Amino acid sequence: MKKMTFLAIMVGVLVLAMAVPALAISPAYLTWDAAGNNAGTNGPHQNYTLTTEKCAVCHSVHAAAASNAAAGVFATDAISATQTEMLLRSSDADACTYCHITTNVAGLQIYNGVATNYTTDDSYGHNGSSHASCASCHAVHGADTFDGYIGGKILKAGNEVVGNASDEVQTEAAATLNLAVSSGTIFTAPAAADGDLQVTAFCTRCHKTFSDASETTITASGYFNDFNGNVTYGSQSYKNHPLKAFEGSFEASGATTTSQVAWADAETCRSCHAAGSTRRSTSYGGPGGVVAWSFPHHTPGNSNFLVAGTALNDANIGIDNTSLVKPAGSNVVDEAAADGVCLRCHDSGVAGAGVNDSF
């Protein structure tokens, strides 16, 4: 009788011992939800407080095993048998791809949901096969980033990339754009109207192509497109197309004309590189889902995110929030040298260089 009682007690202890670990791993990964405790916090990558529930969207103290279970056990999605690091849903190297490309964990899938669009080098996107990996541009936990309107995009601000810099933004860009924002600076610009100004400042961290006059010589270090299409990094002196409002009478040092040559403003990078939706994220009022055309990630058919047309708004697909693909009527730019890119500003419809016009 004593033996039976002892065995019963031991069985009970074993059952409890097995049950405790099971209780300890629940809940594990959370599904990102901007409602409830996360309302108004612009995504899971920043603005952590004592009452938010963000860490467990990516990390789980107990559930990040080398081979996790099927859908419904640790998360709504199945977890692949990939070695995990930092208690992530997937490997450290694949964490961004897992959430933002190959699954819908984040509610927004870029690169058309195809990982090879991210890993294959071409002229239609920033590809992780070279220098432009996710972590090259984004601070995963939202530290030291641009604030204000584009704050939720967790774009790095003070990470050393450039040689000619003001707070790691090209000096000329910082000086000009700070005067243009509605209040604050390009790092904290609060208004939606300042969004493209902030994006322009961010782009100059790597692409040293900001100038306020075509005759101005800029010397800076960064990434440059050579004449043969190769991208090189180093210090160069150069001149390029200015980012400025159009003028009724063109005047520049060394110019041979004072006539009007442009009929639309080109003040930001997005004035020309307008292909791709920028606000499909649910955090920015978009519907989320799969994004086939996503600036500055991937825009198949539009080289270097350029668009072509005969007016500034013609083929500007950067403002699209609803369609999952490139809107009908948009003009494809297979190569960066397409005339239609220039004609969006340099065509009055009546005078000047234009479609079927002549000087």
C-alpha positions, 0 to 999 in steps of 0.5 A: 500500500505504501509503495502504491502511495509513493508511486502515485506521489512520484507520478504527480511530481513528474506531471507537474515537472513536465507541466511547468516548462509548458506554462513558462513558454506561453505566451511566446511570439506576439502578432503585431497589432497597432491597436490596444497597448500599441496604439499610435506607436508607429510599428514595433521598432521604436517607442517602447514604454512600460505598457507597450507589447513590442519586444515579443513580436520579434523575440521570445524568451523561451520559444526560439528553439532551433526547430520550432513548431507548426502554426498556432503553437508559438505564433500564428505562422509556422516557424521554420527549422532554422537556427535562431539567434537572439531569441528571434523567430528566425536567424539573425541574418534573416530576421528582416526577410522573415518578417518583411518579405517572405511572411506577413508577420509584419503586415507589410511585404516588400520586394513583392514578397520574393526574397530573391528580389532582395538578394539579386543585384539589379537597377530596380532596387536596393539589394542586400547582395551588395552593400545596401542591406536592411541594417545599412539603412534601418536601425532595428530598434529605432535608436538614433534615427530621423524623427518627426514625420518619417520617424516610424521608418527607423532610418539611421541618422548619426551612423558614419557613412559619409565624409562631407557631413553634418550629422552624417547628412551631406553638408550642402543638403543639411544646410539647404533642407533645414531652411525648407522644413516647416519647423525644427530640422530635417531630423525632426520635421513634423509635417507630412509635407516635409517627408520628401525633404527628410528622405532627400536628406537620408539619401545623401548619407550614401549618395552624394548627389545633392547640389543647389546649383549646376555650376557648384562643385561638390567634394565628398565621399560616398557611393558614385555611379561611374560612366560605365554603370559601376558603383564605386565608393570614395572621394570625388569632386563633381557637379550635377543637376540641382535640386531647386524650384523652377525659375522663370528665367534661367541664370547660371554662371557660364550659361548662354541663355536667360530663357525659361528652361523648366516648368516644374520644381525639382527640389527633392530626390523624389521629384525624379525618382518617384516610382514606388509607393512610400505609404502602404504601411498600415502605420502610415495610413496604407492598407499593408499587404504585398507591395510590388512597387516599393520605393526605395526597395524594389520597383521592377521596370523602373530603373533607379526608381525613375519615372517618365512623362510630359508633366511632373505628375505624369506617371508619378506612382509614389503617391499611390496607396491602394493598388498592389501593382504599378498603376495603369498608364505609368511609364516604364523607365528601362534605363536611367537615360530615358528622355521622358525623365527629363520631360517631366520638368523640361516641357511646357507643352507649348515651348521649349524642349518637348515631345515632337518639339524642336528648338 
